[in-house]
């Protein structure tokens, strides 16, 4: 984005829910589904300070699925898959 002279402004919305949890396994794991909301995000051209439109095929709200593992220092996301075909 620096090379394109753009920045993101606004708020990225999330509504995450744990959909499965195995807390007693040797390596505890969790699956999280998140509703990602880009409706308050704006890409801004830093030269003109004008808002650039998002691509027309970019959904404003979509589901993303994450897998996390509990490591000694806390939970770590090990996989993250956005699914633009699933709106929320």
C-alpha positions in Angstrom: 0.0 0.0 0.0 2.9 2.3 0.7 4.1 1.9 -3.0 0.5 2.6 -4.2 0.4 5.6 -1.8 -2.8 4.5 -0.1 -3.9 4.0 3.5 -6.8 2.4 5.2 -9.0 4.5 7.5 -12.0 3.5 9.5 -13.0 0.6 11.6 -12.8 -3.1 10.7 -15.8 -4.9 12.3 -15.6 -8.4 13.8 -18.2 -10.7 15.3 -16.3 -13.9 16.2 -17.7 -17.0 17.7 -16.0 -20.2 18.8 -17.6 -23.0 16.9 -15.6 -25.9 18.4 -13.2 -26.3 21.2 -11.0 -29.2 22.3 -9.6 -28.0 25.6 -8.5 -31.4 27.0 -6.3 -32.5 24.0 -2.5 -32.6 24.4 -2.5 -29.5 22.1 -5.8 -27.7 22.7 -7.5 -26.4 19.6 -10.4 -24.1 18.7 -12.2 -23.2 15.5 -13.6 -19.7 15.3 -16.0 -18.3 12.7 -15.8 -14.5 12.3 -18.1 -12.1 10.5 -15.7 -9.6 8.9 -17.3 -6.2 8.3 -15.5 -3.9 5.9 -18.4 -1.4 5.5 -16.7 1.3 7.6 -13.3 0.8 6.0 -12.0 3.2 3.4 -9.0 3.1 1.2 -7.6 6.7 0.8 -5.2 8.0 -1.8 -2.5 9.8 0.3 -1.7 12.3 -2.5 -5.2 13.5 -3.0 -6.9 12.4 0.2 -9.7 11.0 -1.9 -11.5 7.8 -1.0 -11.0 5.0 -3.5 -13.8 2.6 -4.1 -13.3 -1.1 -3.1 -13.4 -3.6 -6.0 -16.9 -4.3 -7.0 -16.4 -8.0 -6.4 -15.2 -7.4 -2.8 -18.0 -8.3 -0.3 -18.5 -5.8 2.5 -19.4 -8.5 5.0 -18.1 -12.1 4.8 -17.3 -15.1 6.9 -13.8 -16.1 7.8 -12.8 -19.3 9.6 -9.8 -19.5 11.9 -8.1 -22.4 13.7 -6.2 -21.7 16.9 -3.9 -23.8 19.1 -3.1 -23.1 22.7 0.7 -22.8 23.0 2.7 -22.1 26.2 2.4 -18.3 25.7 -1.2 -18.3 24.7 -3.5 -19.0 21.8 -2.0 -18.8 18.3 -4.0 -18.7 15.1 -2.5 -21.3 12.8 -4.9 -21.1 9.9 -7.2 -18.3 8.6 -9.5 -18.8 5.6 -11.7 -16.0 4.3 -14.8 -17.1 2.5 -16.1 -14.2 0.4 -19.0 -16.4 -1.0 -20.5 -16.6 2.5 -22.0 -13.3 3.7 -23.0 -12.5 7.2 
